[in-house]
Amino acid sequence: MASQSEWWRGAVIYQVYPRSFQDTNGDGIGDLKGVTQRLPHIASLGVDAIWLSPFFTSPQADMGYDVSDYCDVDPMFGTLADFDAMMEEAHRLGLKVIIDQVISHTADKHPWFVESRSSRSNEKADWYVWADPKKDGTAPNNWLSIFGGPAWEWDGVRKQYYMHNFLTSQPDLNFHNPKVQDAVLETVRFWLERGVDGFRLDTVNFYFHDEELRDNPPLIPDPDATGLDAPDVNPYGMQNHLYDKTQPENIGFLQRFRALLDEYGDRTSVGEVGDGARSLKTVAAYTSGGDKLHMCYTFDLLSPDFTASHIRKCVTAFQAAVTDGWVCWAFSNHDVIRHVSRFIWSPEERARVAKLAISVLAALRGSICLYQGEELGLTEAELAFEDLRDPYGIRFWPAFKGRDGCRTPMVWEADAPQAGFSDGKPWLPVPADHLPLAVDRQDDAASVLQHYRDTLAFRRSHAALLDGGMRFLDTNADVLAFLREKAGDTLLFIFNLHRGPQEVLLPDGITIRETCAMPGFGSAHLDGRTVKLDAFDVFCAAV
C-alpha cells in the first residue's frame, strides 16, 4: 500500500462541480452547504478525496474560473465558515479535500488587474502580460485565445494590449515577475492554513509565456497524436503552441509550489496539462524528481475513442515518457462530453458501457478522477441554445455546443422537484432523461451506482491496483489485456471493448490460480486455455 504521506498515489478522487451538486437556499445554484449535505453519498462510493471546482469570489464570466479574490468564497456558494464546516465533515467521513487553484489568470475585476491597467507606472504595472501594438496597431503577435479570436485585448488607458488565453475578461498573470509568484503562493498558503489536502492546478502549463513574444508556427498534423488542444472547429488547434505556454521557466515555479506544500506534509497536487501532442513530455517534466507536482492528467482519455488499441497506446506512451512521475486518469470532467455519450452507439448500451468504463479505469496504474454523475451513468444533456451559459459554447455554436451538457444538476430523487437538486429554477435545466437515473432509483445490486461502489471496493482490496506495476500482454484478439503486480499479488485483466464476443487464448507463461470476477460481471469464463467474453465484458483472475 502507498504510505500515508503518499495517500494520493492510487487514490480515487471525486470531482464536485459545486454549481450543479446541491442547492440549499433555493436560488437554483449549488452551494457549499449542499456539498456538505451530500458528502455521505460521496463517501459511500469508497473514494479517497473530493476535488472542488472553483468556489472563490468571481464575476462568474467563466463559471468561477475567473477569480477576483483567491482568499474568499463567492456569496453564491456561501461563506468561509461554510467552507470550514464542509472541510470538517469531509475529514470526519475520511475524505481528503482538493481545491481548484486557477492561477494562470485572474478576472479583470481582480484588484491586481484593476491597478495594473490604471497606468504604466503603478506598482503592479507588470503583474500582467502587457505589450505594445505593432506599428499598424494590430496585436503584438499571432497568439490565439482558446475561447476564440486573438489572445490580445486592447486597453485604451495604457494604450497597450494585454494577453488572455481564455476570455478577454481573464487577463494572464506575468509569472516572469517574482512578485507575482510570491503573491500567488501566499494565496495557496491561505488554504493550506485552513487545512486543505491538495490542489488541482488549472491549465498548469499556461503560467509562463515567451518574453520575446515570438509567433507560433502552424501545426503540422500528427495522425498518431492523442492529445487535443481544442475541438477542430476552433482555429486554436491550427497552431503549434511553442511560445504562448509550456515555457521552461515553469519548472522553477513548480518547484517553489512543491516546496510550499512540503512545509505542511501529506499534501498533494494534480496538474491539468493541455499541450497537444507534447502532453506526455510535459507531464514527465512536471512530475519527475519528486520536487514538482505529485501527478498530472492529460486529455488523452477524454476522447471519443473507447477501444483497446487507444487505451493501450495512451498508457504505453505514458509509461515510456514518465519513468518516475505519476498520472491521474479520467474519462470525464466538467470540460468534455460525458464519456457514456462519447462511447455508446445506442441507448441500450448505456449501463453496460458505464460499468465497463469504471472497471477499466479502476484497473489502470495511476490515480483516477471521477466526475459527479458518472456513477449514475448520466449521459450528455441536449440543451437549447437559449439555455446555454458557457461562453465557449455560445461562441462556437452550433458546430461546438460547449460544456453545459455535462454540467447539468445532479439528480438525487426522481420524483422530487428538480430531482432534489433545488427548490428553485436551476441555473441549467434538469434533463428529463436523467430522472430515471437518480440516486434514489439505483439502490439495486445491478445498478451502475452499486457497480461503482463494488468496483472501488475491489480496487481497494488489492494492493497491486493502488500502486503496483502494470504490464500489457500480447494476445490473439483485439482486447485490452494486462497484469497488475505487487508483492506476490498478481492480477490478470482482459477487457473486451467490442460489441461482439471474443475468444482469447491465454499467452504462454500465464497460469490461472483462481478467477476473481470483477463486480457486476461474470459471464466471461475460462474454457481450457481460452477465455470467452461477451460484448463489453471483463475477465479477471489471480495468476
C-alpha positions as CSV (number, residue, x, y, z in Angstrom):
1,M,0.0,0.0,0.0
2,A,1.1,3.6,-0.5
3,S,2.4,5.3,2.7
4,Q,0.2,7.8,4.5
5,S,2.3,10.6,3.2
6,E,1.6,9.3,-0.3
7,W,-2.1,8.8,0.1
8,W,-2.6,10.3,-3.3
9,R,-0.8,7.5,-5.1
10,G,-3.5,5.3,-6.4
11,A,-6.2,7.5,-4.9
12,V,-9.7,7.8,-6.3
13,I,-10.8,11.5,-6.5
14,Y,-14.4,12.6,-7.0
15,Q,-14.9,15.9,-8.7
16,V,-17.6,18.1,-7.4
17,Y,-18.9,20.9,-9.6
18,P,-20.5,23.0,-6.8
19,R,-22.9,24.9,-9.1
20,S,-24.6,21.7,-10.0
21,F,-24.3,19.5,-7.0
22,Q,-26.9,20.6,-4.4
23,D,-28.7,23.9,-3.8
24,T,-29.8,24.6,-0.2
25,N,-31.1,28.1,-0.5
26,G,-33.5,27.9,-3.5
27,D,-31.6,30.2,-5.8
28,G,-31.0,27.4,-8.4
29,I,-27.3,27.3,-7.8
30,G,-25.5,24.7,-5.8
31,D,-23.5,25.8,-2.8
32,L,-21.0,24.6,-0.1
33,K,-23.8,23.7,2.3
34,G,-25.1,21.5,-0.4
35,V,-21.8,19.8,-0.8
36,T,-21.7,19.2,2.9
37,Q,-25.2,17.7,2.8
38,R,-24.3,15.3,0.1
39,L,-20.8,14.2,1.4
40,P,-22.3,10.9,2.7
41,H,-23.2,10.0,-0.9
42,I,-19.6,10.6,-2.0
43,A,-18.2,8.7,1.0
44,S,-20.5,5.8,0.2
45,L,-18.7,5.3,-3.1
46,G,-15.4,4.5,-1.4
47,V,-13.4,7.3,-2.8
48,D,-10.4,8.9,-1.1
49,A,-10.9,12.6,-1.9
50,I,-13.1,15.2,-3.4
51,W,-11.9,17.9,-5.9
52,L,-14.0,21.0,-5.6
53,S,-14.2,23.2,-8.8
54,P,-13.8,26.9,-8.1
55,F,-15.9,28.5,-5.4
56,F,-13.9,31.7,-5.0
57,T,-15.2,35.2,-5.4
58,S,-15.7,35.8,-9.1
59,P,-17.7,37.7,-11.7
60,Q,-18.7,34.2,-13.0
61,A,-18.0,35.1,-16.6
62,D,-16.4,31.6,-16.9
63,M,-18.3,29.9,-14.1
64,G,-15.7,30.7,-11.4
65,Y,-12.6,30.1,-13.4
66,D,-12.2,33.9,-13.4
67,V,-11.2,34.7,-9.8
68,S,-11.4,38.2,-8.3
69,D,-10.5,37.1,-4.7
70,Y,-8.4,34.0,-4.1
71,C,-9.0,34.1,-0.4
72,D,-12.7,34.2,0.0
73,V,-15.9,32.3,-1.0
74,D,-18.2,33.8,-3.6
75,P,-21.5,34.7,-1.8
76,M,-23.5,32.5,-4.3
77,F,-21.6,29.5,-2.8
78,G,-21.7,30.6,0.9
79,T,-19.1,31.8,3.3
80,L,-15.7,30.8,4.6
81,A,-17.5,29.4,7.6
82,D,-19.5,27.1,5.2
83,F,-16.2,26.0,3.7
84,D,-14.7,25.2,7.1
85,A,-17.8,23.2,8.0
86,M,-17.6,21.3,4.8
87,M,-13.9,20.5,5.4
88,E,-14.7,19.3,8.9
89,E,-17.4,17.0,7.7
90,A,-15.3,15.7,4.8
91,H,-12.5,14.8,7.2
92,R,-14.9,13.2,9.6
93,L,-16.0,10.9,6.8
94,G,-12.4,10.1,5.9
95,L,-12.4,12.2,2.7
96,K,-9.4,14.5,1.7
97,V,-10.3,17.8,0.1
98,I,-8.6,19.1,-3.0
99,I,-9.5,22.6,-4.3
100,D,-9.1,24.1,-7.8
101,Q,-6.3,26.7,-8.0
102,V,-6.8,28.9,-11.0
103,I,-3.6,31.0,-11.1
104,S,-2.6,31.3,-14.7
105,H,-5.1,34.2,-15.0
106,T,-7.4,36.3,-12.9
107,A,-10.7,38.0,-13.5
108,D,-10.4,41.6,-14.9
109,K,-12.2,42.6,-11.7
110,H,-9.4,41.4,-9.5
111,P,-7.8,44.3,-7.6
112,W,-4.4,43.3,-9.0
113,F,-5.6,43.9,-12.6
114,V,-7.6,47.0,-11.8
115,E,-4.4,48.6,-10.5
116,S,-2.2,47.1,-13.3
117,R,-4.3,48.6,-16.1
118,S,-4.6,52.0,-14.4
119,S,-1.2,53.2,-15.7
120,R,2.2,52.0,-16.9
121,S,3.9,53.2,-13.8
122,N,1.9,51.8,-10.8
123,E,3.3,49.1,-8.5
124,K,1.5,46.3,-10.3
125,A,2.1,47.6,-13.8
126,D,4.0,44.5,-14.9
127,W,1.9,41.9,-12.9
128,Y,0.1,41.0,-16.2
129,V,1.3,40.4,-19.7
130,W,1.2,43.8,-21.5
131,A,2.7,44.6,-24.9
132,D,2.8,47.4,-27.3
133,P,0.9,47.2,-30.6
134,K,2.7,46.7,-33.9
135,K,3.2,49.9,-35.9
136,D,-0.1,49.3,-37.7
137,G,-2.0,49.0,-34.5
138,T,-2.5,45.2,-34.6
139,A,-1.8,42.7,-31.9
140,P,1.8,42.0,-30.9
141,N,1.8,38.5,-32.4
142,N,-0.4,35.7,-33.8
143,W,-1.3,34.1,-30.5
144,L,-4.9,32.9,-30.2
145,S,-7.4,32.6,-27.4
146,I,-8.9,29.1,-26.7
147,F,-12.3,30.8,-26.4
148,G,-12.0,32.4,-29.9
149,G,-10.1,35.3,-31.6
150,P,-6.8,36.8,-30.7
151,A,-5.2,36.2,-27.3
152,W,-4.8,40.0,-27.0
153,E,-7.2,42.7,-26.0
154,W,-6.6,46.5,-26.4
155,D,-6.7,48.7,-23.3
156,G,-7.3,52.4,-24.0
157,V,-5.9,53.7,-20.7
158,R,-2.5,52.1,-21.1
159,K,-2.6,52.1,-24.9
160,Q,-1.3,48.6,-24.9
161,Y,-2.6,45.1,-25.4
162,Y,-2.9,42.6,-22.6
163,M,-2.8,38.8,-23.1
164,H,-5.6,36.4,-22.3
165,N,-5.5,32.7,-23.1
166,F,-9.3,32.5,-22.5
167,L,-11.9,35.2,-22.2
168,T,-11.0,38.9,-22.6
169,S,-12.1,39.2,-19.0
170,Q,-9.4,36.7,-17.9
171,P,-6.1,38.5,-18.2
172,D,-3.0,36.4,-17.9
173,L,-0.7,37.0,-14.9
174,N,3.0,37.7,-15.7
175,F,4.8,34.9,-13.9
176,H,8.2,36.2,-15.0
177,N,7.7,38.8,-12.2
178,P,8.8,37.2,-8.9
179,K,6.4,39.4,-7.0
180,V,3.5,37.7,-8.9
181,Q,4.8,34.3,-7.9
182,D,5.1,35.4,-4.3
183,A,1.6,36.8,-4.2
184,V,0.1,33.6,-5.8
185,L,1.9,31.4,-3.4
186,E,0.6,33.4,-0.5
187,T,-3.0,32.6,-1.6
188,V,-2.1,28.9,-1.7
189,R,-0.7,29.2,1.8
190,F,-4.0,30.7,2.9
191,W,-5.9,27.5,2.0
192,L,-3.1,25.3,3.4
193,E,-3.6,27.0,6.7
194,R,-7.3,26.2,6.5
195,G,-6.4,22.5,6.2
196,V,-6.9,21.7,2.6
197,D,-5.2,18.5,1.5
198,G,-4.3,19.4,-2.1
199,F,-4.7,21.5,-5.2
200,R,-5.8,20.8,-8.7
201,L,-3.9,23.3,-10.8
202,D,-5.9,24.6,-13.7
203,T,-4.0,25.0,-17.0
204,V,-0.7,24.3,-15.2
205,N,1.4,24.7,-18.3
206,F,0.0,28.2,-19.2
207,Y,1.8,30.1,-16.4
208,F,4.7,31.5,-18.5
209,H,4.9,33.0,-21.9
210,D,7.8,33.6,-24.3
211,E,9.2,37.0,-23.3
212,E,10.2,37.7,-26.9
213,L,6.6,37.2,-28.0
214,R,7.5,35.1,-31.0
215,D,4.8,34.0,-33.3
216,N,3.6,30.4,-33.0
217,P,4.2,28.4,-36.2
218,P,1.5,26.4,-37.9
219,L,0.8,22.9,-36.6
220,I,1.8,20.0,-38.7
221,P,-0.9,17.5,-38.1
222,D,0.2,14.2,-36.5
223,P,-2.2,11.3,-37.1
224,D,-0.7,9.5,-34.1
225,A,-1.2,12.3,-31.6
226,T,-3.6,11.5,-28.8
227,G,-3.8,14.9,-27.0
228,L,-6.1,17.7,-28.4
229,D,-5.8,21.4,-27.6
230,A,-9.2,22.3,-28.9
231,P,-12.1,20.9,-30.9
232,D,-11.5,21.0,-34.7
233,V,-14.0,23.9,-35.1
234,N,-11.6,26.1,-33.2
235,P,-8.6,27.7,-35.1
236,Y,-6.6,27.5,-31.8
237,G,-5.8,23.9,-32.8
238,M,-4.1,25.1,-36.0
239,Q,-1.1,26.5,-34.2
240,N,1.9,24.7,-32.7
241,H,1.8,26.5,-29.3
242,L,5.6,26.8,-28.8
243,Y,5.6,30.2,-27.3
244,D,2.4,31.1,-25.5
245,K,2.6,28.2,-23.0
246,T,4.8,25.4,-21.6
247,Q,7.9,27.5,-21.2
248,P,11.0,26.2,-19.4
249,E,10.7,28.7,-16.6
250,N,7.6,26.9,-15.4
251,I,9.8,24.2,-13.8
252,G,11.3,26.6,-11.3
253,F,7.9,27.9,-10.2
254,L,6.5,24.3,-9.8
255,Q,9.5,23.6,-7.5
256,R,8.6,26.6,-5.4
257,F,5.0,25.5,-5.3
258,R,6.0,22.0,-4.2
259,A,8.4,23.3,-1.5
260,L,5.4,25.2,0.0
261,L,3.2,22.1,0.0
262,D,6.0,20.1,1.6
263,E,6.1,22.5,4.5
264,Y,2.7,21.2,5.5
265,G,3.2,17.5,4.9
266,D,0.8,14.9,3.4
267,R,-0.5,17.4,0.8
268,T,-0.8,16.7,-2.9
269,S,-1.1,18.5,-6.3
270,V,-2.5,17.4,-9.6
271,G,-1.9,19.5,-12.7
272,E,-4.1,19.8,-15.8
273,V,-1.8,19.6,-18.8
274,G,-3.3,20.7,-22.2
275,D,-0.4,20.6,-24.5
276,G,-1.5,18.7,-27.6
277,A,1.0,16.1,-28.8
278,R,3.5,17.2,-26.2
279,S,1.3,16.5,-23.2
280,L,3.1,13.4,-22.0
281,K,6.5,15.0,-22.4
282,T,5.2,17.9,-20.3
283,V,3.8,15.5,-17.7
284,A,7.1,13.8,-17.4
285,A,8.9,17.1,-16.9
286,Y,6.3,18.3,-14.3
287,T,6.1,15.2,-12.2
288,S,9.7,13.8,-12.2
289,G,12.2,14.1,-9.5
290,G,9.8,14.3,-6.5
291,D,10.2,18.1,-6.3
292,K,7.4,19.4,-8.6
293,L,3.9,18.2,-9.0
294,H,2.8,14.9,-7.4
295,M,0.7,14.0,-10.5
296,C,-0.8,15.3,-13.7
297,Y,-3.6,14.4,-16.0
298,T,-3.9,15.0,-19.8
299,F,-6.7,14.9,-22.3
300,D,-5.7,11.6,-23.8
301,L,-8.5,9.5,-22.4
302,L,-11.1,12.3,-22.8
303,S,-11.6,11.4,-26.4
304,P,-14.4,9.5,-28.1
305,D,-12.1,6.5,-28.6
306,F,-13.1,3.7,-26.2
307,T,-11.0,1.0,-27.8
308,A,-8.4,-1.4,-26.6
309,S,-5.8,0.0,-29.0
310,H,-6.4,3.6,-28.0
311,I,-6.2,2.9,-24.2
312,R,-3.1,0.7,-24.6
313,K,-1.5,3.4,-26.8
314,C,-2.1,6.1,-24.2
315,V,-0.9,4.1,-21.2
316,T,2.1,2.7,-23.1
317,A,3.1,6.2,-24.2
318,F,2.8,7.5,-20.6
319,Q,4.9,4.6,-19.2
320,A,7.6,5.2,-21.8
321,A,7.7,9.0,-21.2
322,V,7.2,9.3,-17.5
323,T,9.6,7.0,-15.7
324,D,9.4,8.4,-12.1
325,G,6.2,10.5,-12.2
326,W,2.6,9.7,-11.6
327,V,-0.6,10.1,-13.7
328,C,-4.2,10.7,-12.8
329,W,-6.6,9.0,-15.4
330,A,-10.1,10.2,-16.1
331,F,-12.8,9.6,-18.7
332,S,-14.9,12.6,-17.9
333,N,-14.7,16.0,-16.3
334,H,-16.5,19.4,-16.4
335,D,-15.0,20.3,-19.7
336,V,-15.9,17.4,-22.0
337,I,-18.9,15.5,-23.2
338,R,-19.8,12.8,-20.7
339,H,-18.0,9.6,-21.5
340,V,-21.1,7.4,-21.7
341,S,-22.3,9.6,-24.6
342,R,-18.9,9.6,-26.2
343,F,-18.6,5.8,-26.1
344,I,-22.0,4.3,-26.8
345,W,-23.7,3.8,-30.1
346,S,-27.3,3.3,-28.8
347,P,-29.1,4.0,-25.5
348,E,-29.3,0.3,-24.8
349,E,-25.5,0.2,-24.3
350,R,-25.5,2.9,-21.6
351,A,-25.5,0.9,-18.4
352,R,-23.1,-1.8,-19.7
353,V,-20.6,0.7,-21.1
354,A,-20.8,2.8,-17.9
355,K,-20.0,-0.3,-15.8
356,L,-17.2,-1.4,-18.1
357,A,-15.6,2.1,-18.2
358,I,-15.2,2.3,-14.4
359,S,-13.9,-1.3,-14.4
360,V,-11.2,-0.3,-16.9
361,L,-10.3,2.9,-15.1
362,A,-10.1,1.2,-11.7
363,A,-7.6,-1.4,-13.1
364,L,-5.2,1.1,-14.6
365,R,-2.0,2.1,-12.9
366,G,-2.3,5.6,-11.5
367,S,-4.7,7.6,-9.5
368,I,-8.2,8.2,-11.0
369,C,-10.7,11.0,-11.2
370,L,-14.4,10.5,-11.3
371,Y,-16.8,13.3,-12.3
372,Q,-20.1,13.8,-10.5
373,G,-22.9,11.9,-12.1
374,E,-20.8,9.4,-13.9
375,E,-21.6,7.0,-11.0
376,L,-25.2,7.2,-12.2
377,G,-24.3,6.6,-15.8
378,L,-25.5,10.1,-16.8
379,T,-25.4,10.9,-20.5
380,E,-24.7,14.3,-22.0
381,A,-27.6,16.7,-21.8
382,E,-29.1,18.1,-25.0
383,L,-29.7,21.8,-24.4
384,A,-31.3,24.5,-26.4
385,F,-29.2,27.5,-27.4
386,E,-31.2,29.8,-25.2
387,D,-30.3,27.6,-22.2
388,L,-26.6,27.8,-22.7
389,R,-24.4,29.6,-20.1
390,D,-21.0,28.5,-21.2
391,P,-19.2,31.3,-23.2
392,Y,-17.2,28.7,-25.1
393,G,-20.3,27.0,-26.4
394,I,-22.1,30.3,-27.2
395,R,-19.1,31.5,-29.2
396,F,-18.8,28.4,-31.3
397,W,-22.5,27.3,-31.6
398,P,-23.7,25.3,-33.4
399,A,-20.6,23.5,-34.5
400,F,-19.5,23.1,-30.9
401,K,-22.1,23.1,-28.1
402,G,-19.8,23.9,-25.3
403,R,-19.6,22.4,-21.9
404,D,-23.0,22.9,-20.4
405,G,-24.2,19.5,-21.4
406,C,-22.0,17.8,-18.8
407,R,-22.7,20.4,-16.1
408,T,-26.4,20.0,-15.6
409,P,-27.6,19.4,-12.0
410,M,-27.2,16.1,-10.2
411,V,-30.3,14.0,-9.9
412,W,-30.9,12.8,-6.4
413,E,-34.7,12.0,-6.2
414,A,-36.6,11.1,-9.4
415,D,-40.0,12.4,-8.2
416,A,-38.8,15.5,-6.3
417,P,-39.0,19.0,-7.9
418,Q,-35.8,19.5,-9.9
419,A,-34.8,15.9,-9.0
420,G,-34.0,17.1,-5.4
421,F,-31.3,19.5,-6.6
422,S,-33.1,22.7,-5.8
423,D,-36.4,24.2,-4.7
424,G,-35.9,27.0,-7.3
425,K,-35.3,27.1,-11.0
426,P,-31.9,25.6,-11.7
427,W,-29.2,27.5,-13.5
428,L,-29.2,24.8,-16.1
429,P,-32.2,22.6,-16.8
430,V,-32.6,19.1,-15.3
431,P,-32.9,16.7,-18.3
432,A,-36.0,14.6,-18.2
433,D,-34.0,11.5,-19.4
434,H,-31.8,11.8,-16.3
435,L,-34.7,11.4,-13.8
436,P,-34.9,7.6,-14.0
437,L,-31.1,7.5,-13.2
438,A,-31.5,9.4,-10.0
439,V,-29.6,8.2,-6.9
440,D,-32.8,7.0,-5.2
441,R,-33.6,4.8,-8.2
442,Q,-30.3,3.0,-8.1
443,D,-30.5,1.0,-4.9
444,D,-30.5,-2.4,-6.6
445,A,-27.4,-4.7,-7.0
446,A,-27.5,-4.4,-10.8
447,S,-27.4,-0.6,-10.9
448,V,-24.5,1.5,-12.3
449,L,-24.2,3.2,-8.9
450,Q,-23.8,-0.1,-7.0
451,H,-21.3,-1.2,-9.6
452,Y,-19.2,1.8,-8.8
453,R,-19.3,1.1,-5.1
454,D,-18.4,-2.5,-5.6
455,T,-15.6,-1.8,-8.1
456,L,-13.9,0.8,-6.0
457,A,-14.1,-1.7,-3.0
458,F,-12.5,-4.3,-5.3
459,R,-9.7,-1.8,-6.2
460,R,-9.0,-1.0,-2.5
461,S,-8.8,-4.7,-1.6
462,H,-5.8,-5.3,-3.9
463,A,-2.5,-3.5,-3.3
464,A,-1.5,-4.2,-6.9
465,L,-4.3,-2.0,-8.1
466,L,-3.2,1.0,-6.0
467,D,0.4,1.4,-6.9
468,G,1.6,-1.9,-8.3
469,G,3.3,-2.5,-11.7
470,M,1.4,-2.9,-14.9
471,R,2.4,-5.0,-17.9
472,F,0.5,-5.4,-21.2
473,L,0.1,-8.8,-22.7
474,D,0.0,-9.7,-26.4
475,T,-3.0,-11.9,-27.3
476,N,-4.6,-13.4,-30.4
477,A,-7.5,-10.9,-30.2
478,D,-8.1,-7.1,-30.1
479,V,-8.6,-6.9,-26.3
480,L,-7.1,-4.9,-23.5
481,A,-5.0,-7.4,-21.6
482,F,-2.6,-6.7,-18.8
483,L,-1.2,-7.8,-15.5
484,R,-1.1,-5.7,-12.3
485,E,1.5,-6.9,-9.9
486,K,2.8,-6.1,-6.4
487,A,4.4,-8.2,-3.6
488,G,3.0,-11.5,-4.8
489,D,-0.4,-10.2,-5.7
490,T,-0.7,-10.6,-9.5
491,L,-4.0,-10.0,-11.3
492,L,-4.8,-10.6,-14.9
493,F,-7.3,-8.4,-16.6
494,I,-8.8,-9.0,-20.1
495,F,-11.3,-6.3,-21.2
496,N,-13.4,-6.8,-24.4
497,L,-14.4,-3.4,-25.6
498,H,-16.1,-4.8,-28.7
499,R,-19.8,-5.1,-29.4
500,G,-19.4,-8.8,-30.1
501,P,-18.0,-11.8,-28.3
502,Q,-14.2,-12.5,-28.2
503,E,-12.2,-15.6,-27.6
504,V,-8.7,-15.0,-26.2
505,L,-6.0,-17.7,-25.9
506,L,-4.0,-17.2,-22.7
507,P,-0.4,-16.2,-23.5
508,D,2.3,-18.7,-22.7
509,G,3.5,-18.4,-19.1
510,I,0.2,-17.4,-17.7
511,T,-1.3,-19.9,-15.3
512,I,-4.7,-19.1,-13.7
513,R,-4.7,-19.8,-9.9
514,E,-8.3,-18.7,-9.4
515,T,-10.8,-16.4,-11.1
516,C,-12.0,-13.3,-9.3
517,A,-14.9,-11.9,-11.2
518,M,-15.0,-8.1,-11.1
519,P,-18.2,-6.7,-9.6
520,G,-21.2,-6.7,-11.9
521,F,-19.7,-9.1,-14.5
522,G,-19.5,-12.9,-14.5
523,S,-20.3,-14.1,-18.0
524,A,-16.6,-14.3,-19.0
525,H,-15.2,-17.8,-18.3
526,L,-12.2,-20.0,-19.0
527,D,-12.5,-22.9,-21.3
528,G,-9.2,-24.8,-21.2
529,R,-6.7,-22.0,-22.0
530,T,-9.3,-19.9,-23.9
531,V,-11.1,-17.0,-22.2
532,K,-14.5,-16.5,-23.6
533,L,-16.0,-13.0,-23.2
534,D,-19.3,-11.5,-24.2
535,A,-19.6,-8.0,-25.6
536,F,-18.4,-5.3,-23.2
537,D,-17.1,-8.0,-20.8
538,V,-14.2,-8.5,-18.5
539,F,-12.2,-11.5,-17.3
540,C,-10.2,-11.1,-14.1
541,A,-8.1,-13.8,-12.4
542,A,-5.3,-14.2,-9.9
543,V,-2.2,-15.7,-11.6
